[in-house]
Protein backbone atom coordinates (compact mmCIF):
# COMPACT_ATOMS: atom_id res chain seq x y z
CA UNK A 1 0.00 0.00 0.00
CA UNK A 2 2.95 2.33 0.64
CA UNK A 3 4.10 2.04 -2.98
CA UNK A 4 0.59 2.77 -4.24
CA UNK A 5 0.25 5.83 -2.03
CA UNK A 6 3.63 7.20 -3.11
CA UNK A 7 2.67 6.63 -6.75
CA UNK A 8 -0.67 8.41 -6.27
CA UNK A 9 0.99 11.43 -4.65
CA UNK A 10 3.60 11.47 -7.42
CA UNK A 11 0.77 11.52 -9.96
CA UNK A 12 -0.75 14.50 -8.13
CA UNK A 13 2.57 16.34 -8.30
CA UNK A 14 2.85 15.73 -12.04
CA UNK A 15 -0.75 16.81 -12.63
CA UNK A 16 -0.37 20.00 -10.60
CA UNK A 17 2.61 21.19 -12.63
CA UNK A 18 1.11 20.00 -15.92
CA UNK A 19 -2.04 22.10 -15.39
CA UNK A 20 0.01 25.29 -15.26
CA UNK A 21 2.05 24.38 -18.34
CA UNK A 22 -1.03 23.39 -20.35
CA UNK A 23 -2.77 26.65 -19.49
CA UNK A 24 0.28 28.65 -20.64
CA UNK A 25 0.43 26.76 -23.92
CA UNK A 26 -3.27 27.08 -24.71
CA UNK A 27 -3.28 30.84 -24.08
CA UNK A 28 -5.71 33.24 -22.48
CA UNK A 29 -9.42 32.39 -22.41
CA UNK A 30 -11.44 33.89 -25.22
CA UNK A 31 -10.74 31.80 -28.31
CA UNK A 32 -12.91 28.81 -29.15
CA UNK A 33 -11.11 26.42 -31.47
CA UNK A 34 -13.09 23.44 -32.62
CA UNK A 35 -12.29 20.03 -31.22
CA UNK A 36 -10.24 17.96 -33.61
CA UNK A 37 -6.85 17.30 -35.14
CA UNK A 38 -6.09 20.98 -35.86
CA UNK A 39 -6.21 21.94 -32.20
CA UNK A 40 -4.12 18.93 -31.21
CA UNK A 41 -1.50 19.63 -33.91
CA UNK A 42 -1.16 23.26 -32.81
CA UNK A 43 -0.63 22.26 -29.21
CA UNK A 44 1.89 19.57 -30.12
CA UNK A 45 4.05 22.28 -31.71
CA UNK A 46 4.40 23.99 -28.34
CA UNK A 47 7.37 22.99 -26.22
CA UNK A 48 5.53 24.12 -23.11
CA UNK A 49 2.55 21.91 -23.92
CA UNK A 50 4.80 18.95 -24.73
CA UNK A 51 6.49 19.32 -21.35
CA UNK A 52 3.08 19.39 -19.68
CA UNK A 53 2.05 16.39 -21.77
CA UNK A 54 5.11 14.47 -20.60
CA UNK A 55 4.12 15.21 -17.01
CA UNK A 56 0.57 14.06 -17.76
CA UNK A 57 1.96 10.80 -19.13
CA UNK A 58 4.17 10.36 -16.08
CA UNK A 59 1.21 11.04 -13.81
CA UNK A 60 -0.88 8.55 -15.75
CA UNK A 61 1.72 5.80 -15.36
CA UNK A 62 2.02 6.52 -11.65
CA UNK A 63 -1.77 6.38 -11.35
CA UNK A 64 -1.82 2.96 -13.01
CA UNK A 65 0.74 1.75 -10.47
CA UNK A 66 -1.36 3.19 -7.63
CA UNK A 67 -4.60 1.67 -8.96
CA UNK A 68 -3.13 -1.82 -8.79
CA UNK A 69 -2.64 -1.38 -5.04
CA UNK A 70 -5.35 1.03 -3.89
CA UNK A 71 -9.10 1.50 -4.45
CA UNK A 72 -10.14 4.01 -7.09
CA UNK A 73 -11.61 6.41 -4.51
CA UNK A 74 -8.29 6.65 -2.66
CA UNK A 75 -6.34 7.35 -5.86
CA UNK A 76 -9.00 9.83 -7.00
CA UNK A 77 -8.70 11.88 -3.82
CA UNK A 78 -4.91 11.73 -3.97
CA UNK A 79 -5.01 13.05 -7.53
CA UNK A 80 -7.39 15.81 -6.41
CA UNK A 81 -4.58 17.02 -4.17
CA UNK A 82 -2.87 18.20 -7.37
CA UNK A 83 -4.78 21.45 -6.83
CA UNK A 84 -2.92 21.88 -3.57
CA UNK A 85 0.35 21.09 -5.34
CA UNK A 86 -0.38 23.80 -7.90
CA UNK A 87 -1.15 26.34 -5.18
CA UNK A 88 2.05 25.51 -3.31
CA UNK A 89 4.12 25.77 -6.50
CA UNK A 90 2.54 29.17 -7.14
CA UNK A 91 4.60 30.65 -4.28
CA UNK A 92 8.10 30.09 -5.71
CA UNK A 93 7.26 29.83 -9.42
CA UNK A 94 4.47 32.34 -10.04
CA UNK A 95 4.82 34.76 -7.15
CA UNK A 96 1.19 34.25 -6.13
CA UNK A 97 0.56 34.82 -2.45
CA UNK A 98 -1.66 32.23 -0.76
CA UNK A 99 -4.06 33.78 1.73
CA UNK A 100 -5.61 32.41 4.90
CA UNK A 101 -8.55 30.87 3.08
CA UNK A 102 -6.25 28.99 0.71
CA UNK A 103 -4.01 27.87 3.58
CA UNK A 104 -7.04 26.56 5.47
CA UNK A 105 -8.17 24.69 2.35
CA UNK A 106 -4.72 23.08 2.06
CA UNK A 107 -4.90 21.89 5.66
CA UNK A 108 -8.42 20.51 5.13
CA UNK A 109 -7.29 18.79 1.93
CA UNK A 110 -4.40 17.11 3.73
CA UNK A 111 -6.65 16.03 6.63
CA UNK A 112 -9.27 14.58 4.30
CA UNK A 113 -6.63 12.74 2.31
CA UNK A 114 -5.18 11.17 5.45
CA UNK A 115 -8.62 9.90 6.52
CA UNK A 116 -9.44 8.52 3.06
CA UNK A 117 -6.10 6.73 2.79
CA UNK A 118 -6.57 5.25 6.25
CA UNK A 119 -10.03 3.98 5.30
CA UNK A 120 -8.93 2.38 2.03
CA UNK A 121 -8.33 -1.34 1.82
CA UNK A 122 -5.44 -2.41 -0.41
CA UNK A 123 -5.91 -4.93 -3.18
CA UNK A 124 -6.47 -5.02 -6.91
CA UNK A 125 -9.71 -6.02 -8.61
CA UNK A 126 -9.72 -9.79 -8.97
CA UNK A 127 -12.42 -10.16 -11.59
CA UNK A 128 -14.21 -7.52 -13.65
CA UNK A 129 -17.48 -8.59 -15.29
CA UNK A 130 -17.42 -8.79 -19.07
CA UNK A 131 -20.36 -6.37 -19.31
CA UNK A 132 -18.36 -3.72 -17.46
CA UNK A 133 -15.31 -4.23 -19.63
CA UNK A 134 -17.26 -3.84 -22.88
CA UNK A 135 -19.29 -1.01 -21.43
CA UNK A 136 -16.16 1.15 -21.07
CA UNK A 137 -15.65 1.83 -24.83
CA UNK A 138 -19.40 2.43 -25.15
CA UNK A 139 -19.12 5.07 -22.42
CA UNK A 140 -16.20 6.65 -24.30
CA UNK A 141 -18.27 6.91 -27.48
CA UNK A 142 -21.02 8.63 -25.48
CA UNK A 143 -18.51 11.14 -24.07
CA UNK A 144 -17.19 11.94 -27.56
CA UNK A 145 -20.74 12.69 -28.70
CA UNK A 146 -21.41 14.81 -25.60
CA UNK A 147 -18.25 16.84 -26.17
CA UNK A 148 -19.18 17.52 -29.80
CA UNK A 149 -22.52 18.91 -28.66
CA UNK A 150 -21.04 21.11 -25.92
CA UNK A 151 -18.15 22.48 -27.97
CA UNK A 152 -20.53 24.22 -30.35
CA UNK A 153 -21.10 26.77 -27.60
CA UNK A 154 -18.71 29.51 -26.52
CA UNK A 155 -18.12 31.37 -23.29
CA UNK A 156 -17.13 30.47 -19.72
CA UNK A 157 -20.09 28.15 -19.09
CA UNK A 158 -19.22 26.09 -22.15
CA UNK A 159 -15.65 25.91 -20.88
CA UNK A 160 -16.76 24.57 -17.52
CA UNK A 161 -19.02 22.04 -19.27
CA UNK A 162 -16.15 20.87 -21.47
CA UNK A 163 -13.91 20.55 -18.42
CA UNK A 164 -16.59 18.41 -16.79
CA UNK A 165 -16.60 16.14 -19.85
CA UNK A 166 -12.81 15.91 -19.60
CA UNK A 167 -13.26 14.96 -15.94
CA UNK A 168 -15.56 12.12 -16.99
CA UNK A 169 -12.88 11.05 -19.50
CA UNK A 170 -10.19 10.88 -16.83
CA UNK A 171 -12.56 9.17 -14.42
CA UNK A 172 -13.08 6.57 -17.14
CA UNK A 173 -9.30 6.24 -17.47
CA UNK A 174 -9.01 5.34 -13.80
CA UNK A 175 -11.74 2.71 -14.00
CA UNK A 176 -10.33 1.25 -17.22
CA UNK A 177 -6.86 1.01 -15.68
CA UNK A 178 -8.29 -1.16 -12.90
CA UNK A 179 -10.27 -3.24 -15.40
CA UNK A 180 -7.36 -4.17 -17.70
CA UNK A 181 -6.64 -7.86 -17.15
CA UNK A 182 -4.52 -8.83 -20.16
CA UNK A 183 -0.97 -9.90 -19.40
CA UNK A 184 0.36 -10.82 -22.85
CA UNK A 185 0.54 -8.57 -25.95
CA UNK A 186 -2.12 -10.67 -27.65
CA UNK A 187 -4.51 -10.36 -24.71
CA UNK A 188 -3.91 -6.62 -24.36
CA UNK A 189 -4.64 -5.90 -28.03
CA UNK A 190 -8.16 -7.33 -27.74
CA UNK A 191 -8.83 -5.98 -24.25
CA UNK A 192 -11.68 -3.41 -24.52
CA UNK A 193 -10.62 -1.81 -21.25
CA UNK A 194 -7.21 -0.97 -22.69
CA UNK A 195 -8.74 0.62 -25.79
CA UNK A 196 -11.09 2.65 -23.58
CA UNK A 197 -8.15 3.69 -21.39
CA UNK A 198 -6.09 5.08 -24.28
CA UNK A 199 -9.03 6.68 -26.07
CA UNK A 200 -10.42 8.37 -22.97
CA UNK A 201 -6.99 9.73 -22.04
CA UNK A 202 -6.43 11.28 -25.48
CA UNK A 203 -9.96 12.63 -25.70
CA UNK A 204 -9.72 14.13 -22.23
CA UNK A 205 -6.53 16.02 -23.14
CA UNK A 206 -8.10 17.60 -26.24
CA UNK A 207 -11.38 18.47 -24.49
CA UNK A 208 -9.52 20.00 -21.54
CA UNK A 209 -7.46 22.15 -23.92
CA UNK A 210 -10.68 23.40 -25.53
CA UNK A 211 -12.08 24.13 -22.06
CA UNK A 212 -9.04 26.26 -21.20
CA UNK A 213 -9.79 28.41 -24.24
CA UNK A 214 -13.26 29.22 -22.98
CA UNK A 215 -12.75 29.73 -19.26
CA UNK A 216 -10.01 30.29 -16.71
CA UNK A 217 -7.66 27.53 -15.63
CA UNK A 218 -8.99 27.63 -12.06
CA UNK A 219 -12.60 27.05 -13.09
CA UNK A 220 -11.65 24.42 -15.66
CA UNK A 221 -9.45 22.55 -13.20
CA UNK A 222 -12.11 22.69 -10.48
CA UNK A 223 -14.70 21.16 -12.79
CA UNK A 224 -12.30 18.54 -14.12
CA UNK A 225 -10.99 17.44 -10.72
CA UNK A 226 -14.42 17.44 -9.09
CA UNK A 227 -16.08 15.34 -11.79
CA UNK A 228 -13.08 13.02 -12.15
CA UNK A 229 -12.98 12.38 -8.42
CA UNK A 230 -16.70 11.79 -8.00
CA UNK A 231 -17.24 9.70 -11.14
CA UNK A 232 -14.12 7.59 -10.66
CA UNK A 233 -14.85 6.88 -7.01
CA UNK A 234 -18.52 6.06 -7.67
CA UNK A 235 -17.64 3.73 -10.55
CA UNK A 236 -14.98 2.01 -8.45
CA UNK A 237 -17.44 1.29 -5.66
CA UNK A 238 -20.42 0.33 -7.85
CA UNK A 239 -18.64 -1.56 -10.64
CA UNK A 240 -15.26 -2.73 -9.40
CA UNK A 241 -16.07 -3.81 -5.87
CA UNK A 242 -13.97 -1.16 -4.10
CA UNK A 243 -14.86 -0.76 -0.44
CA UNK A 244 -13.44 0.86 2.69
CA UNK A 245 -12.07 -1.11 5.61
CA UNK A 246 -14.70 -2.65 7.90
CA UNK A 247 -16.03 0.02 10.22
CA UNK A 248 -14.45 2.88 8.22
CA UNK A 249 -17.31 3.62 5.82
CA UNK A 250 -18.55 6.80 7.53
CA UNK A 251 -15.04 8.08 8.22
CA UNK A 252 -14.02 7.41 4.63
CA UNK A 253 -17.09 9.20 3.28
CA UNK A 254 -16.47 12.19 5.54
CA UNK A 255 -12.80 12.36 4.57
CA UNK A 256 -13.70 12.09 0.88
CA UNK A 257 -16.23 14.93 1.17
CA UNK A 258 -13.79 17.12 3.11
CA UNK A 259 -10.93 16.58 0.67
CA UNK A 260 -13.14 17.20 -2.38
CA UNK A 261 -14.73 20.34 -0.91
CA UNK A 262 -11.30 21.70 0.04
CA UNK A 263 -9.92 21.00 -3.42
CA UNK A 264 -12.80 22.75 -5.16
CA UNK A 265 -12.61 25.71 -2.76
CA UNK A 266 -8.90 26.00 -3.41
CA UNK A 267 -9.31 25.86 -7.17
CA UNK A 268 -12.14 28.38 -7.19
CA UNK A 269 -10.33 30.97 -5.08
CA UNK A 270 -6.71 30.79 -6.20
CA UNK A 271 -5.64 32.47 -9.49
CA UNK A 272 -2.77 30.01 -9.88
CA UNK A 273 -1.59 31.09 -13.33
CA UNK A 274 -2.45 34.78 -13.43
CA UNK A 275 1.19 35.78 -13.58
CA UNK A 276 1.72 33.65 -16.66
CA UNK A 277 -1.46 33.97 -18.69
CA UNK A 278 -2.57 37.46 -17.82
CA UNK A 279 -5.75 36.38 -16.06
CA UNK A 280 -7.18 38.76 -13.54
CA UNK A 281 -7.84 37.44 -10.02
CA UNK A 282 -11.50 37.23 -10.88
CA UNK A 283 -10.78 35.16 -13.95
CA UNK A 284 -12.00 37.84 -16.37
CA UNK A 285 -10.20 39.83 -19.01
CA UNK A 286 -9.79 43.36 -17.71
CA UNK A 287 -9.07 44.98 -21.05
CA UNK A 288 -12.71 45.79 -21.97
CA UNK A 289 -13.26 47.45 -18.61
CA UNK A 290 -10.09 49.49 -18.97
CA UNK A 291 -11.11 50.50 -22.47
CA UNK A 292 -14.48 51.69 -21.20
CA UNK A 293 -12.84 53.84 -18.52
CA UNK A 294 -10.54 55.42 -21.11
CA UNK A 295 -13.50 56.21 -23.36
CA UNK A 296 -15.42 57.89 -20.52
CA UNK A 297 -12.36 59.99 -19.59
CA UNK A 298 -11.96 61.05 -23.21
CA UNK A 299 -15.58 62.16 -23.40
CA UNK A 300 -15.21 64.25 -20.23
CA UNK A 301 -12.05 65.83 -21.56
CA UNK A 302 -13.53 66.75 -24.97
CA UNK A 303 -16.74 68.09 -23.45
C-alpha positions as CSV (number, residue, x, y, z in Angstrom):
1,X,0.0,0.0,0.0
2,X,3.0,2.3,0.6
3,X,4.1,2.0,-3.0
4,X,0.6,2.8,-4.2
5,X,0.2,5.8,-2.0
6,X,3.6,7.2,-3.1
7,X,2.7,6.6,-6.7
8,X,-0.7,8.4,-6.3
9,X,1.0,11.4,-4.6
10,X,3.6,11.5,-7.4
11,X,0.8,11.5,-10.0
12,X,-0.7,14.5,-8.1
13,X,2.6,16.3,-8.3
14,X,2.9,15.7,-12.0
15,X,-0.8,16.8,-12.6
16,X,-0.4,20.0,-10.6
17,X,2.6,21.2,-12.6
18,X,1.1,20.0,-15.9
19,X,-2.0,22.1,-15.4
20,X,0.0,25.3,-15.3
21,X,2.0,24.4,-18.3
22,X,-1.0,23.4,-20.3
23,X,-2.8,26.6,-19.5
24,X,0.3,28.7,-20.6
25,X,0.4,26.8,-23.9
26,X,-3.3,27.1,-24.7
27,X,-3.3,30.8,-24.1
28,X,-5.7,33.2,-22.5
29,X,-9.4,32.4,-22.4
30,X,-11.4,33.9,-25.2
31,X,-10.7,31.8,-28.3
32,X,-12.9,28.8,-29.1
33,X,-11.1,26.4,-31.5
34,X,-13.1,23.4,-32.6
35,X,-12.3,20.0,-31.2
36,X,-10.2,18.0,-33.6
37,X,-6.8,17.3,-35.1
38,X,-6.1,21.0,-35.9
39,X,-6.2,21.9,-32.2
40,X,-4.1,18.9,-31.2
41,X,-1.5,19.6,-33.9
42,X,-1.2,23.3,-32.8
43,X,-0.6,22.3,-29.2
44,X,1.9,19.6,-30.1
45,X,4.0,22.3,-31.7
46,X,4.4,24.0,-28.3
47,X,7.4,23.0,-26.2
48,X,5.5,24.1,-23.1
49,X,2.5,21.9,-23.9
50,X,4.8,18.9,-24.7
51,X,6.5,19.3,-21.4
52,X,3.1,19.4,-19.7
53,X,2.0,16.4,-21.8
54,X,5.1,14.5,-20.6
55,X,4.1,15.2,-17.0
56,X,0.6,14.1,-17.8
57,X,2.0,10.8,-19.1
58,X,4.2,10.4,-16.1
59,X,1.2,11.0,-13.8
60,X,-0.9,8.5,-15.7
61,X,1.7,5.8,-15.4
62,X,2.0,6.5,-11.7
63,X,-1.8,6.4,-11.4
64,X,-1.8,3.0,-13.0
65,X,0.7,1.7,-10.5
66,X,-1.4,3.2,-7.6
67,X,-4.6,1.7,-9.0
68,X,-3.1,-1.8,-8.8
69,X,-2.6,-1.4,-5.0
70,X,-5.4,1.0,-3.9
71,X,-9.1,1.5,-4.4
72,X,-10.1,4.0,-7.1
73,X,-11.6,6.4,-4.5
74,X,-8.3,6.6,-2.7
75,X,-6.3,7.3,-5.9
76,X,-9.0,9.8,-7.0
77,X,-8.7,11.9,-3.8
78,X,-4.9,11.7,-4.0
79,X,-5.0,13.0,-7.5
80,X,-7.4,15.8,-6.4
81,X,-4.6,17.0,-4.2
82,X,-2.9,18.2,-7.4
83,X,-4.8,21.4,-6.8
84,X,-2.9,21.9,-3.6
85,X,0.3,21.1,-5.3
86,X,-0.4,23.8,-7.9
87,X,-1.2,26.3,-5.2
88,X,2.0,25.5,-3.3
89,X,4.1,25.8,-6.5
90,X,2.5,29.2,-7.1
91,X,4.6,30.7,-4.3
92,X,8.1,30.1,-5.7
93,X,7.3,29.8,-9.4
94,X,4.5,32.3,-10.0
95,X,4.8,34.8,-7.2
96,X,1.2,34.2,-6.1
97,X,0.6,34.8,-2.4
98,X,-1.7,32.2,-0.8
99,X,-4.1,33.8,1.7
100,X,-5.6,32.4,4.9
101,X,-8.5,30.9,3.1
102,X,-6.3,29.0,0.7
103,X,-4.0,27.9,3.6
104,X,-7.0,26.6,5.5
105,X,-8.2,24.7,2.3
106,X,-4.7,23.1,2.1
107,X,-4.9,21.9,5.7
108,X,-8.4,20.5,5.1
109,X,-7.3,18.8,1.9
110,X,-4.4,17.1,3.7
111,X,-6.6,16.0,6.6
112,X,-9.3,14.6,4.3
113,X,-6.6,12.7,2.3
114,X,-5.2,11.2,5.5
115,X,-8.6,9.9,6.5
116,X,-9.4,8.5,3.1
117,X,-6.1,6.7,2.8
118,X,-6.6,5.2,6.3
119,X,-10.0,4.0,5.3
120,X,-8.9,2.4,2.0
121,X,-8.3,-1.3,1.8
122,X,-5.4,-2.4,-0.4
123,X,-5.9,-4.9,-3.2
124,X,-6.5,-5.0,-6.9
125,X,-9.7,-6.0,-8.6
126,X,-9.7,-9.8,-9.0
127,X,-12.4,-10.2,-11.6
128,X,-14.2,-7.5,-13.7
129,X,-17.5,-8.6,-15.3
130,X,-17.4,-8.8,-19.1
131,X,-20.4,-6.4,-19.3
132,X,-18.4,-3.7,-17.5
133,X,-15.3,-4.2,-19.6
134,X,-17.3,-3.8,-22.9
135,X,-19.3,-1.0,-21.4
136,X,-16.2,1.2,-21.1
137,X,-15.6,1.8,-24.8
138,X,-19.4,2.4,-25.1
139,X,-19.1,5.1,-22.4
140,X,-16.2,6.6,-24.3
141,X,-18.3,6.9,-27.5
142,X,-21.0,8.6,-25.5
143,X,-18.5,11.1,-24.1
144,X,-17.2,11.9,-27.6
145,X,-20.7,12.7,-28.7
146,X,-21.4,14.8,-25.6
147,X,-18.3,16.8,-26.2
148,X,-19.2,17.5,-29.8
149,X,-22.5,18.9,-28.7
150,X,-21.0,21.1,-25.9
151,X,-18.1,22.5,-28.0
152,X,-20.5,24.2,-30.3
153,X,-21.1,26.8,-27.6
154,X,-18.7,29.5,-26.5
155,X,-18.1,31.4,-23.3
156,X,-17.1,30.5,-19.7
157,X,-20.1,28.2,-19.1
158,X,-19.2,26.1,-22.1
159,X,-15.6,25.9,-20.9
160,X,-16.8,24.6,-17.5
161,X,-19.0,22.0,-19.3
162,X,-16.2,20.9,-21.5
163,X,-13.9,20.6,-18.4
164,X,-16.6,18.4,-16.8
165,X,-16.6,16.1,-19.8
166,X,-12.8,15.9,-19.6
167,X,-13.3,15.0,-15.9
168,X,-15.6,12.1,-17.0
169,X,-12.9,11.0,-19.5
170,X,-10.2,10.9,-16.8
171,X,-12.6,9.2,-14.4
172,X,-13.1,6.6,-17.1
173,X,-9.3,6.2,-17.5
174,X,-9.0,5.3,-13.8
175,X,-11.7,2.7,-14.0
176,X,-10.3,1.2,-17.2
177,X,-6.9,1.0,-15.7
178,X,-8.3,-1.2,-12.9
179,X,-10.3,-3.2,-15.4
180,X,-7.4,-4.2,-17.7
181,X,-6.6,-7.9,-17.1
182,X,-4.5,-8.8,-20.2
183,X,-1.0,-9.9,-19.4
184,X,0.4,-10.8,-22.8
185,X,0.5,-8.6,-26.0
186,X,-2.1,-10.7,-27.6
187,X,-4.5,-10.4,-24.7
188,X,-3.9,-6.6,-24.4
189,X,-4.6,-5.9,-28.0
190,X,-8.2,-7.3,-27.7
191,X,-8.8,-6.0,-24.2
192,X,-11.7,-3.4,-24.5
193,X,-10.6,-1.8,-21.2
194,X,-7.2,-1.0,-22.7
195,X,-8.7,0.6,-25.8
196,X,-11.1,2.7,-23.6
197,X,-8.2,3.7,-21.4
198,X,-6.1,5.1,-24.3
199,X,-9.0,6.7,-26.1
200,X,-10.4,8.4,-23.0
201,X,-7.0,9.7,-22.0
202,X,-6.4,11.3,-25.5
203,X,-10.0,12.6,-25.7
204,X,-9.7,14.1,-22.2
205,X,-6.5,16.0,-23.1
206,X,-8.1,17.6,-26.2
207,X,-11.4,18.5,-24.5
208,X,-9.5,20.0,-21.5
209,X,-7.5,22.2,-23.9
210,X,-10.7,23.4,-25.5
211,X,-12.1,24.1,-22.1
212,X,-9.0,26.3,-21.2
213,X,-9.8,28.4,-24.2
214,X,-13.3,29.2,-23.0
215,X,-12.8,29.7,-19.3
216,X,-10.0,30.3,-16.7
217,X,-7.7,27.5,-15.6
218,X,-9.0,27.6,-12.1
219,X,-12.6,27.1,-13.1
220,X,-11.7,24.4,-15.7
221,X,-9.4,22.6,-13.2
222,X,-12.1,22.7,-10.5
223,X,-14.7,21.2,-12.8
224,X,-12.3,18.5,-14.1
225,X,-11.0,17.4,-10.7
226,X,-14.4,17.4,-9.1
227,X,-16.1,15.3,-11.8
228,X,-13.1,13.0,-12.2
229,X,-13.0,12.4,-8.4
230,X,-16.7,11.8,-8.0
231,X,-17.2,9.7,-11.1
232,X,-14.1,7.6,-10.7
233,X,-14.8,6.9,-7.0
234,X,-18.5,6.1,-7.7
235,X,-17.6,3.7,-10.5
236,X,-15.0,2.0,-8.4
237,X,-17.4,1.3,-5.7
238,X,-20.4,0.3,-7.9
239,X,-18.6,-1.6,-10.6
240,X,-15.3,-2.7,-9.4
241,X,-16.1,-3.8,-5.9
242,X,-14.0,-1.2,-4.1
243,X,-14.9,-0.8,-0.4
244,X,-13.4,0.9,2.7
245,X,-12.1,-1.1,5.6
246,X,-14.7,-2.6,7.9
247,X,-16.0,0.0,10.2
248,X,-14.4,2.9,8.2
249,X,-17.3,3.6,5.8
250,X,-18.5,6.8,7.5
251,X,-15.0,8.1,8.2
252,X,-14.0,7.4,4.6
253,X,-17.1,9.2,3.3
254,X,-16.5,12.2,5.5
255,X,-12.8,12.4,4.6
256,X,-13.7,12.1,0.9
257,X,-16.2,14.9,1.2
258,X,-13.8,17.1,3.1
259,X,-10.9,16.6,0.7
260,X,-13.1,17.2,-2.4
261,X,-14.7,20.3,-0.9
262,X,-11.3,21.7,0.0
263,X,-9.9,21.0,-3.4
264,X,-12.8,22.8,-5.2
265,X,-12.6,25.7,-2.8
266,X,-8.9,26.0,-3.4
267,X,-9.3,25.9,-7.2
268,X,-12.1,28.4,-7.2
269,X,-10.3,31.0,-5.1
270,X,-6.7,30.8,-6.2
271,X,-5.6,32.5,-9.5
272,X,-2.8,30.0,-9.9
273,X,-1.6,31.1,-13.3
274,X,-2.5,34.8,-13.4
275,X,1.2,35.8,-13.6
276,X,1.7,33.6,-16.7
277,X,-1.5,34.0,-18.7
278,X,-2.6,37.5,-17.8
279,X,-5.7,36.4,-16.1
280,X,-7.2,38.8,-13.5
281,X,-7.8,37.4,-10.0
282,X,-11.5,37.2,-10.9
283,X,-10.8,35.2,-14.0
284,X,-12.0,37.8,-16.4
285,X,-10.2,39.8,-19.0
286,X,-9.8,43.4,-17.7
287,X,-9.1,45.0,-21.1
288,X,-12.7,45.8,-22.0
289,X,-13.3,47.4,-18.6
290,X,-10.1,49.5,-19.0
291,X,-11.1,50.5,-22.5
292,X,-14.5,51.7,-21.2
293,X,-12.8,53.8,-18.5
294,X,-10.5,55.4,-21.1
295,X,-13.5,56.2,-23.4
296,X,-15.4,57.9,-20.5
297,X,-12.4,60.0,-19.6
298,X,-12.0,61.1,-23.2
299,X,-15.6,62.2,-23.4
300,X,-15.2,64.3,-20.2
301,X,-12.1,65.8,-21.6
302,X,-13.5,66.8,-25.0
303,X,-16.7,68.1,-23.4
